[in-house]
Amino acid sequence: MKKYNVFDCSIIELDRHHSDRKGNLTVVENGVTLPFDVKRVYYLYDVPGGENRGSHAHKELEQLIIAASGSFTVTLNDGKCKRSFFLNRPYQGLYVKPGLWRDLDDFSSGAVCMVLASEVYKADDYIREYEVFLKYRNA
Ligand code: TYD
């Protein structure tokens, strides 16, 4: 499998339907919006100030990470380079390729981190130890 680096990941601008008086609506549709089909959605919320999440890599999973509310920072790491993305718009998503370590921190009060994922949950797709991740990258 190709090893992606942090520069293969980017912010995707999502479709935004704006109504002056009634607010906004954003759509994500399989086959239209993303380079993968969504099989699972999960979200992080009530993250206490100063806490961090993530600290793992996925071997095959692709994800779109969206700040559905509030803000937080996602730092991607390919073993050589790190790249941080500040997410604070519900109409923007960070497209994360497989094989990258990610750390999420700097959660604002009330932040909701919504993740659209290309696969169902598989515990063996995770790499949770940084040393193992570095070996995986260098293999
Ligand atoms: P984890 O992926 O470690 O959260 P984070 O890295 O964002 O801090 O998941 C936390 C717990 O939730 C862990 O026990 C596994 C469980 N979980 C599921 O059961 N299904 C899922 O789809 C996800 C993402 C997590």
Backbone and ligand atoms as CSV (ligand in chain L), in Angstrom:
chain,resi,resn,atom,element,x,y,z
A,1,MET,N,N,0.840,-1.206,0.000
A,1,MET,CA,C,0.000,0.000,0.000
A,1,MET,C,C,0.875,1.257,0.000
A,2,LYS,N,N,0.478,2.257,-0.771
A,2,LYS,CA,C,1.250,3.508,-0.843
A,2,LYS,C,C,1.318,4.162,0.537
A,3,LYS,N,N,2.486,4.701,0.850
A,3,LYS,CA,C,2.622,5.430,2.115
A,3,LYS,C,C,2.397,6.917,1.852
A,4,TYR,N,N,1.380,7.423,2.450
A,4,TYR,CA,C,1.036,8.833,2.247
A,4,TYR,C,C,1.802,9.695,3.234
A,5,ASN,N,N,2.007,10.960,2.833
A,5,ASN,CA,C,2.620,11.884,3.788
A,5,ASN,C,C,1.631,13.004,4.123
A,6,VAL,N,N,2.056,13.875,5.022
A,6,VAL,CA,C,1.113,14.888,5.524
A,6,VAL,C,C,0.662,15.853,4.426
A,7,PHE,N,N,1.458,15.934,3.337
A,7,PHE,CA,C,1.081,16.853,2.250
A,7,PHE,C,C,0.045,16.231,1.307
A,8,ASP,N,N,-0.276,14.951,1.526
A,8,ASP,CA,C,-1.381,14.321,0.777
A,8,ASP,C,C,-2.732,14.616,1.428
A,9,CYS,N,N,-2.712,15.292,2.562
A,9,CYS,CA,C,-3.946,15.587,3.300
A,9,CYS,C,C,-4.276,17.067,3.142
A,10,SER,N,N,-5.547,17.376,3.086
A,10,SER,CA,C,-5.902,18.786,2.869
A,10,SER,C,C,-7.324,19.049,3.356
A,11,ILE,N,N,-7.618,20.332,3.439
A,11,ILE,CA,C,-8.967,20.752,3.808
A,11,ILE,C,C,-9.866,20.667,2.569
A,12,ILE,N,N,-10.999,20.013,2.725
A,12,ILE,CA,C,-12.012,19.962,1.658
A,12,ILE,C,C,-13.126,20.944,2.021
A,13,GLU,N,N,-13.436,21.814,1.089
A,13,GLU,CA,C,-14.552,22.754,1.288
A,13,GLU,C,C,-15.848,22.019,0.953
A,14,LEU,N,N,-16.766,21.991,1.875
A,14,LEU,CA,C,-18.020,21.267,1.671
A,14,LEU,C,C,-19.081,22.203,1.113
A,15,ASP,N,N,-20.051,21.559,0.517
A,15,ASP,CA,C,-21.179,22.263,-0.053
A,15,ASP,C,C,-21.900,23.057,1.037
A,16,ARG,N,N,-22.185,24.334,0.784
A,16,ARG,CA,C,-22.856,25.123,1.830
A,16,ARG,C,C,-24.077,25.818,1.237
A,17,HIS,N,N,-25.220,25.534,1.813
A,17,HIS,CA,C,-26.452,26.172,1.371
A,17,HIS,C,C,-26.814,27.239,2.395
A,18,HIS,N,N,-26.756,28.454,1.959
A,18,HIS,CA,C,-26.910,29.576,2.870
A,18,HIS,C,C,-28.297,30.191,2.719
A,19,SER,N,N,-28.899,30.469,3.859
A,19,SER,CA,C,-30.150,31.209,3.827
A,19,SER,C,C,-29.994,32.388,4.781
A,20,ASP,N,N,-30.230,33.589,4.309
A,20,ASP,CA,C,-29.996,34.791,5.114
A,20,ASP,C,C,-30.663,34.714,6.476
A,21,ARG,N,N,-31.893,34.253,6.483
A,21,ARG,CA,C,-32.675,34.337,7.718
A,21,ARG,C,C,-32.733,33.027,8.493
A,22,LYS,N,N,-32.367,31.912,7.836
A,22,LYS,CA,C,-32.636,30.620,8.482
A,22,LYS,C,C,-31.394,29.782,8.719
A,23,GLY,N,N,-30.232,30.371,8.529
A,23,GLY,CA,C,-29.003,29.634,8.813
A,23,GLY,C,C,-28.490,28.838,7.629
A,24,ASN,N,N,-27.617,27.892,7.905
A,24,ASN,CA,C,-26.884,27.194,6.848
A,24,ASN,C,C,-27.095,25.689,6.907
A,25,LEU,N,N,-26.809,25.061,5.794
A,25,LEU,CA,C,-26.917,23.606,5.709
A,25,LEU,C,C,-25.749,23.093,4.863
A,26,THR,N,N,-25.083,22.074,5.350
A,26,THR,CA,C,-23.960,21.492,4.598
A,26,THR,C,C,-24.252,20.032,4.313
A,27,VAL,N,N,-23.915,19.621,3.099
A,27,VAL,CA,C,-24.222,18.259,2.641
A,27,VAL,C,C,-22.931,17.490,2.375
A,28,VAL,N,N,-22.901,16.224,2.803
A,28,VAL,CA,C,-21.829,15.313,2.381
A,28,VAL,C,C,-22.524,14.105,1.768
A,29,GLU,N,N,-22.191,13.811,0.532
A,29,GLU,CA,C,-22.904,12.747,-0.172
A,29,GLU,C,C,-21.906,11.775,-0.794
A,30,ASN,N,N,-22.134,10.486,-0.574
A,30,ASN,CA,C,-21.253,9.486,-1.182
A,30,ASN,C,C,-21.218,9.650,-2.692
A,31,GLY,N,N,-20.014,9.520,-3.242
A,31,GLY,CA,C,-19.862,9.606,-4.691
A,31,GLY,C,C,-19.781,11.018,-5.211
A,32,VAL,N,N,-19.998,12.002,-4.347
A,32,VAL,CA,C,-19.989,13.397,-4.786
A,32,VAL,C,C,-18.911,14.203,-4.055
A,33,THR,N,N,-18.921,14.098,-2.727
A,33,THR,CA,C,-18.117,15.017,-1.912
A,33,THR,C,C,-16.709,14.503,-1.636
A,34,LEU,N,N,-16.591,13.215,-1.399
A,34,LEU,CA,C,-15.349,12.677,-0.838
A,34,LEU,C,C,-14.714,11.650,-1.757
A,35,PRO,N,N,-13.406,11.401,-1.562
A,35,PRO,CA,C,-12.732,10.357,-2.345
A,35,PRO,C,C,-13.039,8.952,-1.823
A,36,PHE,N,N,-13.886,8.831,-0.784
A,36,PHE,CA,C,-14.267,7.510,-0.278
A,36,PHE,C,C,-15.748,7.525,0.072
A,37,ASP,N,N,-16.321,6.336,0.192
A,37,ASP,CA,C,-17.701,6.239,0.657
A,37,ASP,C,C,-17.711,6.120,2.175
A,38,VAL,N,N,-18.676,6.768,2.799
A,38,VAL,CA,C,-18.750,6.806,4.259
A,38,VAL,C,C,-19.466,5.554,4.764
A,39,LYS,N,N,-18.774,4.810,5.654
A,39,LYS,CA,C,-19.408,3.624,6.248
A,39,LYS,C,C,-19.737,3.826,7.713
A,40,ARG,N,N,-19.166,4.880,8.309
A,40,ARG,CA,C,-19.338,5.085,9.755
A,40,ARG,C,C,-19.169,6.557,10.060
A,41,VAL,N,N,-19.990,7.021,11.010
A,41,VAL,CA,C,-19.858,8.395,11.517
A,41,VAL,C,C,-19.755,8.316,13.031
A,42,TYR,N,N,-18.789,9.031,13.602
A,42,TYR,CA,C,-18.750,9.141,15.064
A,42,TYR,C,C,-18.336,10.558,15.425
A,43,TYR,N,N,-18.595,10.935,16.662
A,43,TYR,CA,C,-18.224,12.289,17.053
A,43,TYR,C,C,-17.770,12.357,18.494
A,44,LEU,N,N,-16.814,13.246,18.705
A,44,LEU,CA,C,-16.259,13.506,20.032
A,44,LEU,C,C,-16.870,14.793,20.546
A,45,TYR,N,N,-17.226,14.824,21.805
A,45,TYR,CA,C,-17.836,16.023,22.387
A,45,TYR,C,C,-17.586,15.996,23.892
A,46,ASP,N,N,-17.868,17.089,24.560
A,46,ASP,CA,C,-17.611,17.202,26.007
A,46,ASP,C,C,-16.153,16.900,26.338
A,47,VAL,N,N,-15.251,17.260,25.433
A,47,VAL,CA,C,-13.825,17.047,25.715
A,47,VAL,C,C,-13.382,18.143,26.691
A,48,PRO,N,N,-12.894,17.783,27.864
A,48,PRO,CA,C,-12.514,18.815,28.830
A,48,PRO,C,C,-11.360,19.671,28.303
A,49,GLY,N,N,-11.367,20.949,28.690
A,49,GLY,CA,C,-10.301,21.861,28.272
A,49,GLY,C,C,-8.939,21.278,28.634
A,50,GLY,N,N,-7.991,21.369,27.719
A,50,GLY,CA,C,-6.634,20.881,27.979
A,50,GLY,C,C,-6.443,19.406,27.641
A,51,GLU,N,N,-7.556,18.685,27.373
A,51,GLU,CA,C,-7.421,17.254,27.037
A,51,GLU,C,C,-7.056,17.088,25.561
A,52,ASN,N,N,-6.448,15.951,25.265
A,52,ASN,CA,C,-6.174,15.645,23.863
A,52,ASN,C,C,-6.752,14.269,23.518
A,53,ARG,N,N,-7.029,14.077,22.247
A,53,ARG,CA,C,-7.573,12.805,21.748
A,53,ARG,C,C,-6.690,12.337,20.594
A,54,GLY,N,N,-7.071,11.198,20.036
A,54,GLY,CA,C,-6.289,10.666,18.923
A,54,GLY,C,C,-5.084,9.914,19.443
A,55,SER,N,N,-3.883,10.404,19.095
A,55,SER,CA,C,-2.630,9.720,19.465
A,55,SER,C,C,-2.631,8.278,18.959
A,56,HIS,N,N,-2.919,8.132,17.705
A,56,HIS,CA,C,-2.843,6.829,17.057
A,56,HIS,C,C,-2.790,7.047,15.542
A,57,ALA,N,N,-2.535,5.949,14.831
A,57,ALA,CA,C,-2.617,5.965,13.365
A,57,ALA,C,C,-3.561,4.852,12.934
A,58,HIS,N,N,-4.044,4.954,11.715
A,58,HIS,CA,C,-4.838,3.874,11.127
A,58,HIS,C,C,-4.088,3.320,9.925
A,59,LYS,N,N,-4.130,1.996,9.790
A,59,LYS,CA,C,-3.417,1.383,8.667
A,59,LYS,C,C,-4.145,1.614,7.348
A,60,GLU,N,N,-5.471,1.541,7.365
A,60,GLU,CA,C,-6.213,1.629,6.097
A,60,GLU,C,C,-7.323,2.655,6.082
A,61,LEU,N,N,-7.748,3.080,7.252
A,61,LEU,CA,C,-8.923,3.955,7.328
A,61,LEU,C,C,-8.658,5.337,6.732
A,62,GLU,N,N,-9.604,5.815,5.945
A,62,GLU,CA,C,-9.601,7.216,5.490
A,62,GLU,C,C,-10.685,7.948,6.277
A,63,GLN,N,N,-10.432,9.221,6.543
A,63,GLN,CA,C,-11.373,9.977,7.377
A,63,GLN,C,C,-11.523,11.401,6.873
A,64,LEU,N,N,-12.684,11.946,7.140
A,64,LEU,CA,C,-12.889,13.386,7.011
A,64,LEU,C,C,-13.246,13.888,8.407
A,65,ILE,N,N,-12.446,14.816,8.920
A,65,ILE,CA,C,-12.639,15.328,10.280
A,65,ILE,C,C,-13.201,16.735,10.185
A,66,ILE,N,N,-14.325,16.950,10.864
A,66,ILE,CA,C,-15.042,18.232,10.754
A,66,ILE,C,C,-15.272,18.800,12.153
A,67,ALA,N,N,-15.025,20.089,12.319
A,67,ALA,CA,C,-15.428,20.778,13.553
A,67,ALA,C,C,-16.896,21.163,13.358
A,68,ALA,N,N,-17.798,20.250,13.738
A,68,ALA,CA,C,-19.230,20.506,13.554
A,68,ALA,C,C,-19.676,21.672,14.426
A,69,SER,N,N,-18.960,21.867,15.531
A,69,SER,CA,C,-19.192,23.023,16.401
A,69,SER,C,C,-17.881,23.343,17.101
A,70,GLY,N,N,-17.638,24.603,17.395
A,70,GLY,CA,C,-16.424,24.989,18.105
A,70,GLY,C,C,-15.176,24.778,17.267
A,71,SER,N,N,-14.069,24.539,17.954
A,71,SER,CA,C,-12.795,24.426,17.238
A,71,SER,C,C,-11.834,23.491,17.972
A,72,PHE,N,N,-10.850,23.022,17.218
A,72,PHE,CA,C,-9.768,22.203,17.770
A,72,PHE,C,C,-8.676,22.134,16.709
A,73,THR,N,N,-7.533,21.583,17.112
A,73,THR,CA,C,-6.403,21.456,16.187
A,73,THR,C,C,-6.098,19.982,15.957
A,74,VAL,N,N,-5.889,19.630,14.692
A,74,VAL,CA,C,-5.466,18.271,14.334
A,74,VAL,C,C,-4.032,18.356,13.824
A,75,THR,N,N,-3.136,17.591,14.450
A,75,THR,CA,C,-1.750,17.559,13.974
A,75,THR,C,C,-1.480,16.186,13.375
A,76,LEU,N,N,-1.101,16.194,12.105
A,76,LEU,CA,C,-0.792,14.951,11.396
A,76,LEU,C,C,0.719,14.779,11.355
A,77,ASN,N,N,1.145,13.528,11.366
A,77,ASN,CA,C,2.569,13.223,11.451
A,77,ASN,C,C,2.809,11.981,10.588
A,78,ASP,N,N,3.738,12.091,9.624
A,78,ASP,CA,C,4.032,10.924,8.775
A,78,ASP,C,C,5.343,10.240,9.173
A,79,GLY,N,N,5.856,10.616,10.335
A,79,GLY,CA,C,7.113,10.025,10.799
A,79,GLY,C,C,8.300,10.908,10.460
A,80,LYS,N,N,8.082,11.813,9.492
A,80,LYS,CA,C,9.159,12.753,9.128
A,80,LYS,C,C,8.696,14.185,9.333
A,81,CYS,N,N,7.475,14.470,8.858
A,81,CYS,CA,C,6.936,15.830,8.940
A,81,CYS,C,C,5.661,15.842,9.755
A,82,LYS,N,N,5.447,17.001,10.411
A,82,LYS,CA,C,4.174,17.232,11.106
A,82,LYS,C,C,3.487,18.409,10.441
A,83,ARG,N,N,2.156,18.352,10.430
A,83,ARG,CA,C,1.392,19.457,9.857
A,83,ARG,C,C,0.138,19.643,10.704
A,84,SER,N,N,-0.102,20.876,11.160
A,84,SER,CA,C,-1.260,21.146,12.019
A,84,SER,C,C,-2.340,21.890,11.258
A,85,PHE,N,N,-3.562,21.512,11.543
A,85,PHE,CA,C,-4.723,22.150,10.919
A,85,PHE,C,C,-5.660,22.605,12.032
A,86,PHE,N,N,-5.985,23.876,12.006
A,86,PHE,CA,C,-6.957,24.415,12.964
A,86,PHE,C,C,-8.334,24.335,12.303
A,87,LEU,N,N,-9.235,23.588,12.910
A,87,LEU,CA,C,-10.572,23.415,12.317
A,87,LEU,C,C,-11.580,24.204,13.143
A,88,ASN,N,N,-12.328,25.051,12.493
A,88,ASN,CA,C,-13.341,25.846,13.220
A,88,ASN,C,C,-14.530,26.219,12.344
A,89,ARG,N,N,-14.689,25.520,11.216
A,89,ARG,CA,C,-15.818,25.805,10.314
A,89,ARG,C,C,-16.553,24.504,10.005
A,90,PRO,N,N,-17.876,24.464,10.220
A,90,PRO,CA,C,-18.610,23.219,9.949
A,90,PRO,C,C,-18.732,22.897,8.462
A,91,TYR,N,N,-18.289,23.809,7.603
A,91,TYR,CA,C,-18.343,23.546,6.155
A,91,TYR,C,C,-16.952,23.235,5.592
A,92,GLN,N,N,-16.013,22.892,6.503
A,92,GLN,CA,C,-14.692,22.457,6.045
A,92,GLN,C,C,-14.357,21.136,6.720
A,93,GLY,N,N,-13.719,20.239,5.971
A,93,GLY,CA,C,-13.317,18.961,6.563
A,93,GLY,C,C,-11.868,18.676,6.230
A,94,LEU,N,N,-11.161,18.089,7.176
A,94,LEU,CA,C,-9.773,17.679,6.923
A,94,LEU,C,C,-9.786,16.232,6.441
A,95,TYR,N,N,-9.328,16.049,5.217
A,95,TYR,CA,C,-9.260,14.704,4.638
A,95,TYR,C,C,-7.938,14.062,5.078
A,96,VAL,N,N,-8.050,12.965,5.825
A,96,VAL,CA,C,-6.861,12.303,6.371
A,96,VAL,C,C,-6.671,10.959,5.676
A,97,LYS,N,N,-5.534,10.827,5.019
A,97,LYS,CA,C,-5.189,9.572,4.341
A,97,LYS,C,C,-4.755,8.522,5.378
A,98,PRO,N,N,-4.689,7.266,4.970
A,98,PRO,CA,C,-4.266,6.218,5.907
A,98,PRO,C,C,-2.782,6.333,6.262
A,99,GLY,N,N,-2.413,5.723,7.383
A,99,GLY,CA,C,-0.999,5.556,7.728
A,99,GLY,C,C,-0.356,6.757,8.387
A,100,LEU,N,N,-1.166,7.690,8.888
A,100,LEU,CA,C,-0.622,8.906,9.502
A,100,LEU,C,C,-1.008,8.968,10.976
A,101,TRP,N,N,-0.043,9.352,11.789
A,101,TRP,CA,C,-0.317,9.572,13.206
A,101,TRP,C,C,-1.091,10.875,13.353
A,102,ARG,N,N,-2.097,10.912,14.234
A,102,ARG,CA,C,-2.843,12.150,14.453
A,102,ARG,C,C,-3.031,12.430,15.940
A,103,ASP,N,N,-2.877,13.703,16.268
A,103,ASP,CA,C,-3.158,14.199,17.617
A,103,ASP,C,C,-4.187,15.312,17.496
A,104,LEU,N,N,-5.177,15.256,18.361
A,104,LEU,CA,C,-6.205,16.308,18.382
A,104,LEU,C,C,-6.122,17.005,19.736
A,105,ASP,N,N,-5.998,18.339,19.701
A,105,ASP,CA,C,-5.961,19.061,20.973
A,105,ASP,C,C,-6.529,20.463,20.799
A,106,ASP,N,N,-6.399,21.258,21.850
A,106,ASP,CA,C,-6.869,22.651,21.776
A,106,ASP,C,C,-8.388,22.734,21.598
A,107,PHE,N,N,-9.133,21.796,22.179
A,107,PHE,CA,C,-10.595,21.791,22.003
A,107,PHE,C,C,-11.211,23.010,22.689
A,108,SER,N,N,-12.044,23.727,21.961
A,108,SER,CA,C,-12.768,24.836,22.581
A,108,SER,C,C,-13.929,24.266,23.392
A,109,SER,N,N,-14.478,25.104,24.246
A,109,SER,CA,C,-15.644,24.687,25.004
A,109,SER,C,C,-16.791,24.394,24.021
A,110,GLY,N,N,-17.455,23.290,24.175
A,110,GLY,CA,C,-18.586,22.952,23.300
A,110,GLY,C,C,-18.186,22.399,21.939
A,111,ALA,N,N,-16.906,22.097,21.743
A,111,ALA,CA,C,-16.476,21.604,20.422
A,111,ALA,C,C,-17.073,20.219,20.137
A,112,VAL,N,N,-17.468,20.033,18.904
A,112,VAL,CA,C,-17.920,18.715,18.438
A,112,VAL,C,C,-17.053,18.333,17.252
A,113,CYS,N,N,-16.320,17.247,17.397
A,113,CYS,CA,C,-15.441,16.748,16.333
A,113,CYS,C,C,-16.145,15.580,15.671
A,114,MET,N,N,-16.640,15.829,14.461
A,114,MET,CA,C,-17.372,14.782,13.743
A,114,MET,C,C,-16.422,14.121,12.742
A,115,VAL,N,N,-16.439,12.791,12.734
A,115,VAL,CA,C,-15.531,12.054,11.849
A,115,VAL,C,C,-16.354,11.166,10.919
A,116,LEU,N,N,-16.131,11.332,9.630
A,116,LEU,CA,C,-16.738,10.462,8.627
A,116,LEU,C,C,-15.651,9.479,8.218
A,117,ALA,N,N,-15.956,8.200,8.288
A,117,ALA,CA,C,-14.905,7.190,8.129
A,117,ALA,C,C,-15.241,6.229,6.998
A,118,SER,N,N,-14.195,5.724,6.359
A,118,SER,CA,C,-14.370,4.872,5.170
A,118,SER,C,C,-14.666,3.420,5.520
A,119,GLU,N,N,-14.513,3.062,6.806
A,119,GLU,CA,C,-14.696,1.662,7.202
A,119,GLU,C,C,-15.448,1.567,8.525
A,120,VAL,N,N,-16.003,0.412,8.785
A,120,VAL,CA,C,-16.575,0.129,10.099
A,120,VAL,C,C,-15.431,0.050,11.115
A,121,TYR,N,N,-15.769,0.048,12.393
A,121,TYR,CA,C,-14.747,0.024,13.436
A,121,TYR,C,C,-14.005,-1.307,13.438
A,122,LYS,N,N,-12.668,-1.219,13.346
A,122,LYS,CA,C,-11.841,-2.431,13.436
A,122,LYS,C,C,-10.671,-2.120,14.351
A,123,ALA,N,N,-10.652,-2.756,15.511
A,123,ALA,CA,C,-9.597,-2.462,16.495
A,123,ALA,C,C,-8.214,-2.744,15.915
A,124,ASP,N,N,-8.116,-3.749,15.005
A,124,ASP,CA,C,-6.775,-4.090,14.511
A,124,ASP,C,C,-6.293,-3.163,13.388
A,125,ASP,N,N,-7.105,-2.171,13.044
A,125,ASP,CA,C,-6.642,-1.154,12.085
A,125,ASP,C,C,-5.847,-0.043,12.791
A,126,TYR,N,N,-5.884,-0.050,14.133
A,126,TYR,CA,C,-5.211,1.010,14.908
A,126,TYR,C,C,-3.745,0.682,15.156
A,127,ILE,N,N,-2.899,1.697,15.121
A,127,ILE,CA,C,-1.549,1.617,15.699
A,127,ILE,C,C,-1.535,2.631,16.836
A,128,ARG,N,N,-1.410,2.145,18.056
A,128,ARG,CA,C,-1.559,3.040,19.209
A,128,ARG,C,C,-0.245,3.392,19.897
A,129,GLU,N,N,0.837,2.729,19.461
A,129,GLU,CA,C,2.140,3.052,20.081
A,129,GLU,C,C,3.014,3.751,19.057
A,130,TYR,N,N,3.575,4.875,19.478
A,130,TYR,CA,C,4.326,5.712,18.535
A,130,TYR,C,C,5.546,4.982,17.982
A,131,GLU,N,N,6.226,4.199,18.820
A,131,GLU,CA,C,7.402,3.462,18.351
A,131,GLU,C,C,7.006,2.444,17.272
A,132,VAL,N,N,5.868,1.802,17.475
A,132,VAL,CA,C,5.365,0.827,16.490
A,132,VAL,C,C,5.021,1.556,15.190
A,133,PHE,N,N,4.449,2.748,15.336
A,133,PHE,CA,C,4.119,3.560,14.157
A,133,PHE,C,C,5.383,3.877,13.349
A,134,LEU,N,N,6.440,4.289,14.037
A,134,LEU,CA,C,7.678,4.643,13.326
A,134,LEU,C,C,8.238,3.422,12.596
A,135,LYS,N,N,8.145,2.257,13.230
A,135,LYS,CA,C,8.624,1.022,12.569
A,135,LYS,C,C,7.769,0.723,11.335
A,136,TYR,N,N,6.458,0.912,11.495
A,136,TYR,CA,C,5.508,0.683,10.389
A,136,TYR,C,C,5.845,1.599,9.205
A,137,ARG,N,N,6.140,2.863,9.510
A,137,ARG,CA,C,6.470,3.839,8.460
A,137,ARG,C,C,7.773,3.493,7.762
A,138,ASN,N,N,8.707,2.954,8.532
A,138,ASN,CA,C,10.043,2.710,7.969
A,138,ASN,C,C,10.191,1.307,7.360
A,139,ALA,N,N,9.131,0.497,7.512
A,139,ALA,CA,C,9.225,-0.898,7.017
A,139,ALA,C,C,9.288,-0.925,5.498
L,1,TYD,P1,P,-10.593,5.978,20.266
L,1,TYD,O1,O,-10.540,5.747,18.803
L,1,TYD,O2,O,-9.430,5.538,21.081
L,1,TYD,O3,O,-10.852,7.541,20.541
L,1,TYD,P2,P,-9.839,8.760,20.352
L,1,TYD,O4,O,-8.644,8.245,19.674
L,1,TYD,O5,O,-10.536,9.730,19.517
L,1,TYD,O6,O,-9.545,9.283,21.724
L,1,TYD,O7,O,-11.922,5.336,20.809
L,1,TYD,C1,C,-12.336,5.481,22.155
L,1,TYD,C2,C,-13.158,4.254,22.519
L,1,TYD,O8,O,-14.327,4.142,21.712
L,1,TYD,C3,C,-12.392,2.958,22.380
L,1,TYD,O9,O,-12.696,2.151,23.497
L,1,TYD,C4,C,-12.954,2.314,21.139
L,1,TYD,C5,C,-14.360,2.873,21.061
L,1,TYD,N1,N,-14.827,3.057,19.668
L,1,TYD,C6,C,-15.770,2.202,19.150
L,1,TYD,O10,O,-16.239,1.252,19.821
L,1,TYD,N2,N,-16.207,2.385,17.868
L,1,TYD,C7,C,-15.732,3.395,17.109
L,1,TYD,O11,O,-16.167,3.548,15.926
L,1,TYD,C8,C,-14.732,4.280,17.644
L,1,TYD,C9,C,-14.157,5.407,16.836
L,1,TYD,C10,C,-14.309,4.073,18.936
